[in-house]
Amino acid sequence: MATSAMPLLLVLLLASPAATRLASAACASEKFPAGRAYATCEDLPKLGASLHWTYDASKSSLSVAFVAAPAAPGGWVAWGLNPTGEGMAGAQALVALRGSGSAPAVKTYNISGYALGASSPLEFPATDLAADAAGSGGKIRVYGKLQLPKGMKAVNQVWQVGASTTGGAPDKHAFGADNLSAKGKLVLAGSKATAGAPAASPSAAPEAGGPAASGGSDSGAASSMAPSGGKSPNAAASTAGLSAPALLALVLVGLLTTV
């Protein structure tokens, strides 16, 4: 009886949300300089980017590290929050330009259109701005701390990469499907902090930016439902509330009893 239960337990273990996040969290391997550590990270669904962040709800303070590679050497990377919409227009962005110096330069932009000129201050006070090269792959890491409005629990985010700069300002980025879909919802507080694909926040939680657009099949949205695979509903229900470690323990116990 124990042996016949093994395949079901293994399927449930591997299909659990905790196991899925663990398997896909490539961002967890990122090594930051001393003094920079973040509570949460997420592999963003477009442009090979990732976001690392710590949110202090008592101070409404968001510390972030955005990691991405420019579209070409000498290009730029950008990440920002948009309290009024879902695209780049209205975004409060941190932009790192490769430039000719030893370290990328960071500029802030309150974006009103696609043509970016001189740097402009953000609606969210920004401090601790810095950037560095992330080693292999030509990636750049952008650091910053944003002072958000009190009570904000979810906000739209956008990110982007470009291939070139002119006069110390980023040139227009490409308009491919991945570039246009590089947006989502950042949930700062609630049942689980998430980034990337649009996510619903708790019903009582104040948000900025309104609901995220579905964006069609290329929006980066991901279903949280795992396929049932025709397994017994009763068996699935009996283990649905167990964490991944608990399910692993059950598997090990089952293996030992069959020896």
Disulfide bonds with the S-S distance in Angstrom:
Cys27-Cys41 2.09
